Amino acid sequence: MQSEPIITDLSKREHQVMEYVVMGLSNKLIARKLFLTERTIKFHCSNIYRKLRIKNRASLVVFVQQCGYADVGRQAA
């Protein structure tokens, strides 16, 4: 049986990116804030989606809300 995906499966950087995504920031703005390229942010997003078994940003927001991770998106600001 496959275990449920959890946010703790993410690396520290993926967690940072996820927080900004949940806040509604674009890849370009996330890249600026983290001093990375937009391509790197896209790579991190792909890893997040794969690890959490979701397909897109909207699914990520829903996942975070449904799992009760209330602090996600508030710490990154």
Buried (B, 14 or more C-beta within 10 A) or exposed (E): EEEEBEBEEBEEBBBBBBBBBBBEBEBEBBBEBBEBEBEBBBBBBEBBBEBBEBEEBEEBBEBBEEBEBEEBBEEBE
